[in-house]
């Protein structure tokens, strides 16, 4: 039986790898062609949020930890990056690095507290910490309060490449997104990623096998926060703005929505979800606050009709891995 099962498993693995490769090529083609059909600034925003959603999915989709406070890392990375570029005069790559480091440190501190609890208690701790830092951002001077940090200079990448040019900025954002996406893909398919999946499925059994699950969860949490920081810091340079919207709790809810609509626990799902949600917001902007109601209806419809999300349903019907 074991010898007969091995060829089947190899075929399934090859099919899964092939399907992921095809999906990745399709995504590359779309990213390359999109600027000729859509507004590049909007596309850059989509890519930043797609990386945000992918990093969030690393935590909830592959470890099973639901965080309601990921806006903390996105928003504060945005603030630090914007401040570093505008006030300190750092080049864009150093400003993004500063925002990323800030998010990693905050992720380490918040994760060290949050992983001591599970389930809804974990989610509430992350939300409480995020709201605490939101009110802090509202009070301190360097964030600009309700005005935020505006007119952030894009500067010159490595002191050479002028990012004031929209297409040049777009190429840089694509490179950052792809680097983050491929890193997450590597983590998921590594032995470390397999342990994370084991913790998600049955943490007690993982502990019985000798794994120190709290350490794995903390590393996953910090990795997720760091990648979210990359997205937030990049967004501040792209949009030349860091505001309270980035660090407020609705931002955390929005990334949850992106992940669920696209497909929880799928590598390409968060990318699709970010594109769908942001496109919907862009197209429905004239209806004002009703966009939230429409988002709610779409979310309920997805939960009832597409429980695996858009990509999850496609993968299940085609019996492939995406």
C-alpha positions, 0 to 999 in steps of 0.5 A: 500500500505504501509503495502504491501511495508514493507515486500518487503523492508525487503526482499530487505534489507536482500538480500542486507545484505546477498550479502554483507556478501557473498562478504566479505567472498569471499574476506577473502578467497582470501586474506588468500589464495593469499600468496600461489599463488602470491608474498606477497610483491605485495599483500601487495601493493595491499591491501594498494592501495585498502584501498586508493581507498576505502577511496577515494570512501567514498568521491566521491562515497557517497558524490559526491566530486571529489578530484584530490589531494588525493596523498597529504595525501597518500604521506605525510603520507608515508613521515612522517611514513618513517621519524618517523621509520628511523630517530626518531626510532619509532616502526611501529605502532607509525610511522603509527599513526604519518603518519595518524595524519599528513594526518588528519591535512592536510585533515582538512586544505585542506578540510576547503578550498576546501568545500567552492566550488563545482564541478570542482572548488572543484576538481581544489582546491584539485589539486592545494593544492596537487601540492603545497605540491608536490613542497614543498616535493621536496625542504625540506630536510627531504623528501630526495628530488628526492631520497626519504626516503629509507631503512625504517626499519620495526621494531618490532610491539609493540616492540615484533613482528618482521615485517622483516618476510614477512608473519608476515608483510602480516598478519599485513597489512591484519588486517589494511586493514580489519579494514579500510574497515569495518570502511568505511562500518560502516560509509556508513551504519550509519545515518551519511552515509545516510546524506552523500548520501542525500547531494550527491543526492540533497544538496539543499534539504538536506539544506532545511531539516536542515542539515549543509551540509558543516560540513558533507562534511568536516567530510567526507573529513577528514575521507577520508584523514585520511584513505588514510593516514593509507594506505600511512603510511602502504605502507611506512613501507611495501615497506620500501620507501617513494618517490615523486611518492607517492605525485605526481598528477599521483597518484591521477589520479591512484586512480580515475582510480581504483575507476571507473574501480572497481565501483564508489559508491560500497563498494567492487568496489575500492578493485577490481579496485586496484587489476586489475590496479596494476596487469595490471601494474605488468604484463605489466611492460616489455612494459615500458611507453606503460602501460599508453597507455594500461591503457587509452584504458582499462579506455575508454573501461570501461567507454563505456562498463561498466559504473558502473564499474566491481562490479557495473555491476555485482551488477546491473545484479544480482540485489544485493548490493555490 
